[in-house]
Amino acid sequence: MTRQEAINAMCKQCIYDPMAGLGTWRQQTDACPSTGCPLWAYRPRTSAGREPTGRPQPEWLRRAATAPRARGSGGR
């Protein structure tokens, strides 16, 4: 097994839910929200999710990063 095959297998095992109706396993890993995961930057991506200059953040993640955060919620 190659390194990329191992990463693909781990990502698929971690996030893919065939019953969720959210697309193929590659589409689901492409939209993975776990940016703290050490494999996140290396996860399998769909060709639609890539740009020639690299691996951009998904639109929902860019929106989440600029959205105002709720204050006083949680223990952080």
Buried (B, 14 or more C-beta within 10 A) or exposed (E): EEEEEEBBEBBBEBBBEEEEEEBEBBBBBBBBEEEEBEBBEBBBBBEEBEEEEEBEEBEEBEEEEEEEEEEEEEEE
